[in-house]
Amino acid sequence: MPPRHAGRLPDVRPLDRFSSIKIKLGVLVTATVTLAAFVTWAGLYNALGPSRTLPLAIVFSVLAVQILAHGMTAPLREMTAAARNMAAGDYSQRVRATSGDEVGQLADAFNRMAEDLEHADTLRREMVANVSHELRTPVAALRAQLENMVDGVTEPDPRALEQALAQVERLGRLVTYLLDLSRVEAGAVALDVRDVPLREFLEEAATGVRPIAAVKDVEVVVDVEPAGLSVPADAERLHQVVTNLVQNAVRHSPESREVRVAARRHGREIHIDVVDEGPGIPPADRDRVFERFQRGNAPTQPGAQSTGGTGLGLAIVRWAVSLHGGTVEVADSPAGCVMRVRMPAGPHGRRAGRTTAPEQPSTT
């Protein structure tokens, strides 16, 4: 709320008890007319004459209007000042809303809008900073590797080329995530919904992740019951969901352990669980990990190492699942982490062709 300045009327709001601007205006007019009539009667009763009574009635009426209307219009003045500050980039301004009438409701809506804009501005700043950091790391590593090869410090053997390729793939994944997020913002997504046989589908997704899991000697196991279980979904988007979740599970899993991908039918829903034996996610962070650039793999013990990641994968997962009318959550588990995808078992309203913008394939 803007600070008060010397010489201004105090912020008195005697009409806030009324819940409608119409009632407030009626009270204002009635009070002003009554006061003018009383001053006129008092002046004539004391033989002041019309030449002095009329100016007094006008002065008292104007003062009464100023006092009563000042509180009615105070939120509007505050909104004007706050809007100017927001135009200059300061989204911290708020309006004091003390009444339940239309002006008070407008002030509440303005405060919510200011909070949303402040949050969006914070996200934008964080996004620029995080994207810059995420791009800088693989670019710097790739540049150093290539410079060493050019200078003859290292030989361009298969191992060095594999390391360079890994950095390029990391850049590719980040760019893909950003493109997907831009499609989310624009709503430029169409779904091709068909019945997807889950056993074959999950086995194919697990096969694509097993080379990564083999580095840590992690086994990826698929468990579907019943064997013929299927779900109506866009196969490409669902593949994006499962691949992201399994890659995260492998990344967080201890060496020589197991990551299990299980699918079951629960009433009108299909549950796809990705289970690992890692440190898990604290309950306080379970909703936050699905936000952009939020990492659920921060070290929780002294000396623990972060497992990397862009902080975009789970945001993409939530978006892709929501397109199907489903939800994704961190389920309760005695140990490890269980990422649970809930998909409608029957047809839903979001079909292919709902949006008209072209869709490009995404592999992560």
Steps between C-alpha positions, in 0.01 A plus 500: 500500500640842408615712794288791620617851440465801723195713429280214383182394673538209742404162359161480675250256350172533694289344222693171483228326700270519195537219244392686186620813326135588428419501870810709570398758240148506642635558850734771367221688323260462794759618751594797285141609439412454868801703611421777249140512616606510865750783438239694304241455776751596768606811307144616437401417859783726622404776256822472295313554177532313167815690395696337781302179553537375142884533487525328841278214381715459189828504698378243755362278222828509308696414816266208572539370144879531523515304827258225396609465135871508584481156657287368211753602237819427698544150349465649150775752569720227644440283193599789275826554691570124513434464127755774427756323716425167330550664161847597626572141602408505870244222558512515880227763533170394659168676556330521838160336450277547806150495353289231337345717230590513132803721564623262771454203266692687232779568751515128590518407132773760449704354786467149357605629160800675656600177678470303176705757311765505773516120494519495119775762503693298758462186289615687191812626676573157641441341161751730331756436773446124506496458123820703476660279763375176344622603155834629624603178674483257203622767257807567715570128538456437129722795411774379733488149353512626142781745579703216652447292187598788269810584707604137510469473877262206463448263213159488331454141614155338549491590872565870437243505221246329726551769764451773241190323370360482855530877535331554164218267604460694824467821301248332272288388795500850647395656169225238464371579849493872423317441173242286680451770762449760228228279352338480841496880521350530150258206537639365171455132574285236335448144619466184293318283754492126441493188714860435607586142614696572815721191524654543156508877540674500839747231388595717203544806723709299748718365219590855401613581855688176575830616341500793745405271787778257411761761594383475863414130472132588562241255373177639353210258555155531340195359679155529336191329636292378326724432204254648247452829687477805273437871543357763259787743446725675254786250476766764436400714797464199728845382389629844597347459847630149566849570362542808719384319812713192440809708422449694823454175692821355356688821576392497864525125552801353682731280298410134443137553599167473319261747341150360456238625254158363596155552347170408663134583453327670796132556432472755220871582508820342377792544740853495362755491783873558460672376815864545598699424815663840528479756784145602405342845503403671830122558535553877511662493153262260325287767334788738434704251295247528217565873463740632238868491586430335834725205570393218727855364516666753726737337746327422828806375687836662566747402234231376260533595136231643279399273215456775243200566279345813357198522729270499196426130454232466767332822387475343153365178656224684685404692188487189280292306754258791548443508124350152538279604790723321750722592793851419620614492861763376740323215677565398857749216540691353796830538313627639172279701269176411319398730213137419420324595177121482511343472154127473418417143398229619260464769234556859604422835344842602370538348155722553201420809301399706801775745416609612156867585547742242355661262744859386474622168634674484835696206623547580869 
